Amino acid sequence: GVGVQGGNIKQAANSGTDYFIIGRSIIGSKDPLKAAKTLQHQLVRVNITD
């Protein structure tokens, strides 16, 4: 998993992962929308999504 589970999005992407386990990082956040947007921004930065 990425985020609260200790994984790093960039490292996971560079390893060729197909899926990012990020639900706990979003649901456990005080601001789930902000957490989701932050994770999305990180994915864009490593060129996973646009």
C-alpha positions as CSV (number, residue, x, y, z in Angstrom):
1,G,0.0,0.0,0.0
2,V,0.9,3.6,-0.5
3,G,0.6,6.5,2.0
4,V,-0.2,5.4,5.5
5,Q,0.9,1.9,4.8
6,G,4.4,3.2,4.1
7,G,4.6,2.8,0.3
8,N,5.9,5.5,-2.0
9,I,3.9,6.3,-5.2
10,K,7.0,7.1,-7.3
11,Q,8.8,3.9,-6.2
12,A,5.7,1.8,-6.9
13,A,5.2,3.4,-10.3
14,N,8.8,2.8,-11.2
15,S,8.5,-0.8,-10.2
16,G,5.7,-1.2,-12.8
17,T,2.7,-1.7,-10.4
18,D,-0.7,-1.8,-12.0
19,Y,-2.7,-0.7,-8.9
20,F,-2.1,1.6,-6.0
21,I,-3.7,0.7,-2.7
22,I,-4.6,4.1,-1.3
23,G,-8.0,3.7,0.3
24,R,-6.8,3.8,3.9
25,S,-4.9,7.0,3.2
26,I,-8.1,8.7,2.0
27,I,-10.7,7.2,4.3
28,G,-8.5,7.7,7.4
29,S,-7.8,11.3,6.6
30,K,-9.3,14.2,8.4
31,D,-10.0,15.7,5.0
32,P,-10.6,12.8,2.5
33,L,-11.1,15.1,-0.5
34,K,-7.8,16.8,0.1
35,A,-6.1,13.5,0.6
36,A,-7.5,12.2,-2.6
37,K,-6.4,15.3,-4.5
38,T,-2.9,15.1,-3.0
39,L,-2.6,11.5,-4.1
40,Q,-3.9,12.3,-7.6
41,H,-1.4,15.1,-7.9
42,Q,1.4,12.7,-6.9
43,L,0.2,10.3,-9.6
44,V,0.2,13.0,-12.2
45,R,3.8,14.0,-11.2
46,V,5.0,10.5,-11.9
47,N,3.0,10.5,-15.1
48,I,0.4,7.8,-14.2
49,T,-2.7,9.8,-14.9
50,D,-3.7,13.2,-16.2
